[in-house]
Amino acid sequence: MLTGQAVALLSLTWSAYQSLAVPRVSECGLSCSQGFTCKSRVNRNIFNSFCQQPPTSMSRSVLEALALSTAMKCSPPDGCALLLRVQASLMPHESLRGLEACSVSLDTQETQCQSVRIRRASRRLQRGQQLQVHFDCFEVGVAQSLYVTLRTVPHFCGIQLDQQYQVEDCSDEDVGGTCRTALVPEAPGGPDYYVRLCLKRFTCEEAGAPVRVTADGVSRRVSLPYSQELPCLCLEAWPATPDAVRIQACPFKDDTETLWDAVYYQPGSQALSWEPPCPVSGHVSLCWRPGPGAPCLELEHSGRPAHGRVRYPLVDAQPQLCLKFSTSLGVRLRCPFQQLGFPAWKMTVQPAPAPGRLRVAFFSPSPARFQVCLCHQGGTWPSACRRVLQATAIPAASGDPTEEPVAAFVDIPEDEACAPGTCIQVRRTDAHFSAPQQLCDLPCAATQGTAA
């Protein structure tokens, strides 16, 4: 008879990697095609760089190709790490100084950016020759979903390549060697039995093929690979007899923090989603924090039942925006854009051309529409807002191409904006879900201020 001991004990280990198809690299680094001299630079935040208009002589297809693949770097006895390899090709242009590649994890929003600068002398010598660049040092995880962006240096508006990439999971014969494994201890004597990993939902859904453990086997220890510790990940075992009773053990059932980390953002579609890997019952909403220590205020029409996947289209990615989970496990907040500090846009306040007015200007890497409110800063949130102004959009092609592109502006009478306790509150109107940005205590004596 199968004993409970055979399923009650799980231990974790990191297996050694045996190379098959995923290539190994001894060192990670940067390389350029022959004849070009390149220099690597690290840039950790592409989202804070705003584009400029490309010169008329530059083709929109100057970036020709983007190819992604997985590699592995092993350093005994530390084990092996997975790397994303980014290969790009482009046709050099006199105004193009280099390339920047960024990888964004769609679940954690962690961003890794690397840039390469091409020396001017080599650009001139290799005029008309295709340049190929290989980036090899993006560290990634098993089964990770990535969004990779390739842009020019400087960043020219409308010239970029984007691609989504899925790192191989534990079912891949190569990558499986880097996965965690559950070890089922030996159970001396007794009949043959089956053991498998499963995800406990309405039923225990298979998370790996069952393994039969035979009584006459040399060893009855079984290793079952898995990629993530989840509260619904269980080990199930049953005797190899008809209609046998199954026994389950779920060693990570109290480790619920992983449920709230399953937040994904798609920069291309601006969609924010929560995809819990285990069943959760409750309520999900978007909220925003107006300031340090302030409560998170729920955005209108953002409440959703926490039953499976929750998706919000056209979300304005601002550091103040959070996801709020209210479930039987308590209330949790996740603010996916907070640590990165990546504003989708920023605003400045300067004197307007007309006397007695302030100009609020909005800078955005893509077309956007804004609404401006004049509010009174009281002791409670939200502030009381009394006047609504629509910002005037500016065509993308206008202005000095060497300057940051102004997306819109609005002029406000100085006597209204500079009244005591007055704040300027702004939100995007072309996004379905936008957290307000607020600028208070304007330095009206100097008549300038900035917020992002």
C-alpha positions as CSV (number, residue, x, y, z in Angstrom):
1,M,0.0,0.0,0.0
2,L,1.3,3.5,-0.9
3,T,2.1,5.4,2.2
4,G,1.4,9.1,2.8
5,Q,5.2,9.6,3.4
6,A,5.8,9.1,-0.3
7,V,4.0,12.3,-1.1
8,A,4.3,14.4,2.0
9,L,8.0,15.1,1.5
10,L,9.2,17.4,-1.2
11,S,12.7,18.7,-1.5
12,L,14.2,21.2,-4.0
13,T,17.3,20.9,-6.0
14,W,18.9,22.4,-9.0
15,S,19.8,19.8,-11.6
16,A,23.0,19.9,-13.7
17,Y,22.6,21.0,-17.3
18,Q,23.4,18.6,-20.2
19,S,23.8,20.6,-23.4
20,L,21.6,19.6,-26.3
21,A,20.1,22.2,-28.7
22,V,20.2,25.4,-26.8
23,P,23.7,26.8,-27.4
24,R,26.1,27.5,-24.6
25,V,28.2,30.6,-24.4
26,S,31.3,31.0,-22.3
27,E,31.1,34.7,-22.1
28,C,28.3,37.2,-22.8
29,G,29.0,40.4,-24.7
30,L,28.5,42.5,-27.7
31,S,29.7,42.0,-31.3
32,C,29.4,43.9,-34.6
33,S,29.9,42.8,-38.1
34,Q,33.4,43.0,-39.5
35,G,34.6,46.5,-40.4
36,F,32.5,48.3,-37.8
37,T,33.9,49.5,-34.5
38,C,31.3,49.3,-31.7
39,K,31.2,50.2,-28.0
40,S,28.8,48.9,-25.5
41,R,26.8,51.0,-23.0
42,V,24.2,50.0,-20.4
43,N,21.0,52.0,-20.3
44,R,18.4,50.7,-17.8
45,N,15.4,52.8,-18.7
46,I,14.3,53.3,-22.3
47,F,10.9,54.6,-21.2
48,N,12.3,57.9,-20.0
49,S,13.7,58.8,-23.5
50,F,11.5,60.7,-25.8
51,C,11.8,60.5,-29.5
52,Q,12.8,63.2,-32.0
53,Q,11.7,63.5,-35.6
54,P,14.0,61.6,-38.1
55,P,15.8,63.5,-40.8
56,T,14.0,63.5,-44.2
57,S,16.9,61.5,-45.7
58,M,16.4,58.6,-43.3
59,S,14.3,55.6,-44.5
60,R,11.7,54.3,-42.1
61,S,13.1,50.8,-42.8
62,V,16.6,51.7,-41.6
63,L,16.2,48.9,-39.0
64,E,16.0,45.8,-41.2
65,A,15.6,42.8,-38.9
66,L,15.3,41.6,-35.3
67,A,15.9,38.0,-34.3
68,L,15.7,36.5,-30.8
69,S,16.9,33.2,-29.3
70,T,17.9,31.6,-26.0
71,A,21.4,30.7,-24.9
72,M,22.9,29.3,-21.8
73,K,26.0,30.2,-19.8
74,C,27.2,27.6,-17.3
75,S,29.7,28.4,-14.5
76,P,30.4,25.3,-12.3
77,P,29.7,24.9,-9.5
78,D,27.1,27.8,-9.6
79,G,25.1,26.1,-12.3
80,C,23.6,27.5,-15.5
81,A,21.8,30.7,-16.4
82,L,19.6,31.4,-19.4
83,L,20.4,34.4,-21.6
84,L,18.4,36.1,-24.3
85,R,20.3,36.7,-27.6
86,V,19.3,39.7,-29.6
87,Q,20.5,39.9,-33.2
88,A,19.8,43.1,-35.2
89,S,20.6,44.3,-38.7
90,L,20.4,47.8,-40.0
91,M,21.6,50.1,-42.8
92,P,23.8,52.9,-41.2
93,H,22.9,56.5,-41.7
94,E,25.0,59.6,-40.9
95,S,22.5,60.7,-38.2
96,L,22.3,57.3,-36.6
97,R,24.9,56.9,-33.8
98,G,24.0,53.5,-32.6
99,L,21.3,51.0,-31.4
100,E,19.4,50.4,-28.2
101,A,17.8,47.0,-27.4
102,C,15.5,46.6,-24.4
103,S,13.9,43.6,-22.9
104,V,10.8,44.0,-20.7
105,S,9.5,41.1,-18.6
106,L,5.7,41.1,-19.1
107,D,5.1,39.7,-15.6
108,T,7.4,41.8,-13.4
109,Q,8.0,44.8,-15.7
110,E,11.7,44.5,-15.1
111,T,13.5,46.2,-17.9
112,Q,17.0,45.5,-19.2
113,C,18.5,47.8,-21.8
114,Q,21.8,47.7,-23.7
115,S,23.0,50.2,-26.3
116,V,25.8,50.1,-28.8
117,R,27.6,53.2,-30.2
118,I,29.1,53.0,-33.6
119,R,32.2,55.1,-34.1
120,R,31.9,57.8,-36.7
121,A,35.0,56.8,-38.6
122,S,33.7,53.2,-39.1
123,R,30.3,54.6,-40.2
124,R,32.0,56.6,-43.0
125,L,34.3,53.8,-44.1
126,Q,31.5,51.3,-44.3
127,R,28.9,53.6,-45.9
128,G,26.3,51.5,-47.7
129,Q,27.2,48.3,-45.9
130,Q,24.7,46.4,-43.7
131,L,25.6,46.4,-40.0
132,Q,24.8,43.4,-37.8
133,V,24.8,43.7,-34.0
134,H,24.6,40.8,-31.5
135,F,23.6,41.4,-27.9
136,D,24.1,38.3,-25.6
137,C,23.8,39.5,-22.0
138,F,20.1,39.8,-21.2
139,E,19.5,37.4,-18.3
140,V,16.1,35.7,-18.4
141,G,14.2,33.0,-16.5
142,V,12.5,29.8,-17.4
143,A,9.1,30.2,-19.2
144,Q,9.5,34.0,-19.0
145,S,7.4,36.2,-21.4
146,L,9.4,39.1,-22.8
147,Y,8.7,42.2,-25.0
148,V,11.8,43.2,-26.9
149,T,12.2,46.7,-28.5
150,L,15.0,47.8,-30.9
151,R,15.4,51.5,-31.3
152,T,17.9,53.9,-32.9
153,V,20.3,56.1,-31.0
154,P,19.2,58.9,-30.9
155,H,15.6,57.6,-30.7
156,F,13.8,58.7,-33.9
157,C,10.0,58.7,-33.8
158,G,8.4,55.8,-35.6
159,I,11.6,53.9,-36.3
160,Q,11.7,50.8,-34.1
161,L,11.2,47.1,-34.2
162,D,9.2,45.2,-31.5
163,Q,8.8,41.5,-30.9
164,Q,7.3,39.3,-28.2
165,Y,9.4,36.3,-27.1
166,Q,8.6,33.3,-24.9
167,V,11.5,31.6,-23.1
168,E,11.4,27.8,-23.2
169,D,9.8,26.1,-20.2
170,C,10.6,23.0,-18.3
171,S,9.2,20.7,-21.0
172,D,12.1,21.7,-23.2
173,E,14.7,19.0,-23.0
174,D,17.6,21.5,-22.8
175,V,16.0,24.2,-20.5
176,G,14.5,21.5,-18.2
177,G,17.8,20.9,-16.7
178,T,17.7,24.4,-15.0
179,C,14.3,23.8,-13.5
180,R,13.5,23.1,-9.9
181,T,12.7,19.4,-9.2
182,A,10.4,17.7,-6.7
183,L,12.0,14.6,-5.3
184,V,9.7,11.8,-4.1
185,P,11.7,9.7,-1.5
186,E,12.0,6.0,-1.7
187,A,9.1,3.9,-0.3
188,P,10.6,0.4,0.4
189,G,8.3,-2.5,-0.5
190,G,4.7,-2.2,-1.6
191,P,3.1,-2.3,-5.1
192,D,3.9,-0.1,-8.1
193,Y,2.4,3.4,-8.0
194,Y,2.1,6.5,-10.1
195,V,3.1,10.0,-9.1
196,R,2.6,13.4,-10.9
197,L,2.6,17.1,-10.3
198,C,-0.8,18.9,-10.8
199,L,-2.4,22.3,-10.3
200,K,-5.3,22.1,-7.9
201,R,-8.2,24.0,-9.5
202,F,-11.7,22.6,-9.8
203,T,-9.8,19.3,-10.3
204,C,-6.1,18.7,-10.0
205,E,-5.0,19.5,-13.6
206,E,-2.0,17.8,-14.9
207,A,1.2,19.8,-14.7
208,G,3.4,17.0,-16.0
209,A,3.1,13.4,-17.2
210,P,2.6,10.8,-14.5
211,V,5.6,8.6,-13.7
212,R,5.2,4.9,-12.8
213,V,7.4,3.8,-10.0
214,T,8.0,0.0,-10.1
215,A,8.5,-2.2,-7.1
216,D,11.5,-4.0,-8.7
217,G,13.2,-0.8,-9.8
218,V,16.8,-0.2,-8.7
219,S,15.8,3.2,-7.2
220,R,12.3,4.4,-6.3
221,R,13.3,8.1,-6.1
222,V,11.5,10.2,-8.7
223,S,12.4,13.7,-9.9
224,L,9.5,15.9,-11.3
225,P,10.5,19.3,-12.8
226,Y,8.5,22.5,-12.2
227,S,9.3,26.1,-12.9
228,Q,7.5,28.0,-10.1
229,E,6.4,27.5,-6.6
230,L,2.6,28.0,-6.5
231,P,0.1,27.6,-3.7
232,C,-1.9,25.2,-6.0
233,L,1.0,23.1,-7.1
234,C,0.5,19.6,-5.6
235,L,2.1,16.2,-5.7
236,E,-0.4,13.5,-6.3
237,A,0.3,9.7,-6.0
238,W,-1.9,6.6,-6.2
239,P,-1.3,2.8,-6.4
240,A,-1.2,1.3,-9.9
241,T,-4.5,-0.5,-9.4
242,P,-8.0,0.2,-10.8
243,D,-10.0,2.9,-9.0
244,A,-7.2,3.6,-6.5
245,V,-7.6,6.4,-4.0
246,R,-5.2,9.3,-4.7
247,I,-3.2,11.2,-2.1
248,Q,-2.2,14.8,-2.5
249,A,0.3,17.1,-0.8
250,C,0.5,20.8,-1.6
251,P,3.8,22.1,0.0
252,F,3.5,25.7,-1.1
253,K,-0.2,26.3,-0.2
254,D,0.7,29.2,2.1
255,D,3.0,30.9,-0.4
256,T,0.3,33.2,-1.9
257,E,2.5,36.2,-2.8
258,T,3.2,34.7,-6.2
259,L,-0.5,35.1,-7.1
260,W,-0.3,38.9,-7.0
261,D,2.9,39.0,-9.0
262,A,1.2,37.6,-12.2
263,V,0.8,41.1,-13.6
264,Y,1.6,41.6,-17.3
265,Y,1.9,44.8,-19.3
266,Q,2.1,44.9,-23.1
267,P,3.9,48.1,-24.2
268,G,2.7,47.8,-27.8
269,S,-1.1,47.5,-27.0
270,Q,-0.8,49.3,-23.6
271,A,-2.9,46.5,-22.1
272,L,-2.4,45.6,-18.4
273,S,-3.6,42.1,-17.3
274,W,-3.6,39.9,-14.2
275,E,-3.4,36.2,-14.9
276,P,-3.4,34.2,-11.6
277,P,-2.0,30.8,-12.0
278,C,-4.2,29.5,-9.2
279,P,-7.9,30.0,-8.4
280,V,-8.7,33.2,-6.5
281,S,-12.1,34.6,-5.5
282,G,-12.6,38.3,-4.8
283,H,-12.4,41.7,-6.5
284,V,-9.8,43.5,-8.6
285,S,-9.6,47.2,-9.4
286,L,-7.2,49.8,-10.6
287,C,-6.3,52.6,-8.2
288,W,-3.9,55.5,-8.0
289,R,-1.9,57.1,-5.2
290,P,-2.0,60.9,-5.2
291,G,1.1,61.1,-2.9
292,P,3.3,59.3,-0.4
293,G,1.3,57.7,2.3
294,A,-2.0,58.6,0.7
295,P,-4.7,55.9,0.2
296,C,-5.0,54.3,-3.2
297,L,-8.1,55.7,-4.8
298,E,-10.1,53.4,-7.1
299,L,-10.4,54.4,-10.8
300,E,-14.0,54.6,-12.0
301,H,-15.3,51.5,-13.9
302,S,-12.2,49.5,-13.2
303,G,-13.7,46.9,-10.8
304,R,-13.6,43.3,-12.0
305,P,-14.4,40.0,-10.3
306,A,-11.3,38.0,-9.6
307,H,-12.3,34.9,-11.5
308,G,-9.5,34.0,-13.9
309,R,-7.8,36.5,-16.2
310,V,-8.5,40.2,-15.8
311,R,-7.5,42.5,-18.6
312,Y,-7.5,46.4,-18.8
313,P,-7.0,47.8,-22.4
314,L,-5.3,51.1,-23.1
315,V,-3.7,51.8,-19.7
316,D,-1.7,54.9,-19.1
317,A,1.5,53.6,-17.6
318,Q,2.3,55.9,-14.7
319,P,4.2,55.2,-11.4
320,Q,1.1,56.1,-9.3
321,L,-1.1,53.5,-11.0
322,C,-1.7,50.2,-9.0
323,L,-3.7,47.0,-9.1
324,K,-5.7,46.4,-5.9
325,F,-6.7,42.8,-5.0
326,S,-9.4,42.3,-2.4
327,T,-9.8,38.6,-1.7
328,S,-10.4,36.2,1.2
329,L,-6.6,36.3,1.6
330,G,-6.7,40.0,2.4
331,V,-6.0,43.2,0.4
332,R,-2.9,43.4,-1.7
333,L,-1.5,46.2,-3.9
334,R,0.8,45.8,-6.9
335,C,2.2,49.0,-8.6
336,P,3.9,47.6,-11.7
337,F,5.3,50.9,-12.9
338,Q,6.5,52.3,-9.6
339,Q,10.0,51.0,-9.4
340,L,10.8,51.7,-13.0
341,G,9.6,55.3,-12.7
342,F,8.7,55.2,-16.4
343,P,6.2,57.9,-17.2
344,A,4.3,57.5,-20.4
345,W,4.4,61.3,-20.7
346,K,5.5,64.4,-18.7
347,M,4.4,68.0,-18.4
348,T,6.1,71.3,-17.7
349,V,4.8,74.7,-16.7
350,Q,6.3,77.8,-18.3
351,P,5.3,81.4,-19.1
352,A,2.9,81.5,-22.0
353,P,3.6,83.8,-25.0
354,A,0.5,85.9,-24.0
355,P,1.2,88.0,-20.8
356,G,-0.6,87.0,-17.6
357,R,-0.9,83.3,-18.5
358,L,1.0,80.1,-17.8
359,R,1.5,77.4,-20.5
360,V,1.2,73.8,-19.4
361,A,3.0,71.7,-22.1
362,F,2.9,67.9,-22.5
363,F,5.7,65.8,-23.9
364,S,4.9,62.3,-25.1
365,P,6.7,59.8,-27.3
366,S,3.4,59.0,-29.0
367,P,0.3,61.0,-29.9
368,A,-1.9,61.7,-26.8
369,R,-4.8,63.8,-25.7
370,F,-5.0,65.5,-22.3
371,Q,-7.5,67.1,-20.0
372,V,-6.5,69.8,-17.4
373,C,-8.3,70.7,-14.2
374,L,-7.8,73.4,-11.7
375,C,-8.2,72.0,-8.2
376,H,-8.0,73.1,-4.6
377,Q,-5.5,71.2,-2.5
378,G,-7.3,70.4,0.7
379,G,-6.6,68.1,3.6
380,T,-8.4,65.1,1.9
381,W,-8.2,63.3,-1.4
382,P,-9.2,63.7,-4.0
383,S,-8.8,67.4,-4.4
384,A,-11.8,69.5,-5.3
385,C,-11.6,70.4,-9.0
386,R,-13.7,73.3,-10.4
387,R,-12.6,74.0,-14.0
388,V,-11.9,71.6,-16.9
389,L,-9.7,72.7,-19.8
390,Q,-8.9,70.7,-23.0
391,A,-5.3,70.8,-24.2
392,T,-4.6,71.8,-27.8
393,A,-2.9,68.9,-29.7
394,I,0.2,69.7,-31.8
395,P,0.9,67.7,-35.0
396,A,3.7,65.2,-34.5
397,A,5.8,66.6,-37.4
398,S,5.9,70.2,-36.1
399,G,8.6,71.8,-34.1
400,D,12.3,71.5,-33.9
401,P,13.4,67.9,-34.6
402,T,16.3,68.2,-32.1
403,E,13.9,69.0,-29.3
404,E,11.5,66.8,-27.3
405,P,8.2,66.6,-29.2
406,V,5.4,68.6,-27.6
407,A,2.2,66.6,-27.8
408,A,-0.2,69.3,-26.5
409,F,-0.5,72.5,-24.5
410,V,-3.0,74.6,-22.6
411,D,-2.7,78.3,-21.4
412,I,-4.2,79.1,-18.0
413,P,-4.8,82.6,-16.5
414,E,-2.0,83.3,-14.0
415,D,-4.4,84.7,-11.4
416,E,-6.3,81.4,-11.4
417,A,-3.3,79.0,-11.5
418,C,-1.3,80.9,-8.8
419,A,-4.1,81.3,-6.3
420,P,-3.2,79.8,-2.8
421,G,-3.7,76.0,-2.6
422,T,-4.3,75.6,-6.4
423,C,-3.1,72.5,-8.2
424,I,-3.0,71.6,-11.8
425,Q,-4.4,68.1,-12.3
426,V,-4.0,66.3,-15.6
427,R,-5.1,63.0,-17.1
428,R,-5.0,61.4,-20.5
429,T,-8.3,61.3,-22.2
430,D,-7.3,58.9,-25.0
431,A,-6.5,56.1,-22.5
432,H,-9.3,54.0,-21.0
433,F,-7.6,54.0,-17.6
434,S,-5.5,56.9,-16.6
435,A,-4.2,58.0,-13.2
436,P,-4.3,61.8,-12.7
437,Q,-1.0,63.7,-12.4
438,Q,-1.0,66.6,-10.1
439,L,1.3,69.7,-9.8
440,C,0.8,71.9,-6.8
441,D,2.4,74.9,-5.2
442,L,3.5,76.4,-8.5
443,P,6.6,78.7,-8.2
444,C,4.6,81.5,-9.8
445,A,7.3,84.1,-8.9
446,A,9.6,82.3,-11.2
447,T,6.6,81.0,-13.3
448,Q,7.9,77.6,-14.0
449,G,7.5,74.1,-12.7
450,T,7.7,70.5,-13.8
451,A,5.9,67.2,-13.1
452,A,6.1,63.7,-14.6
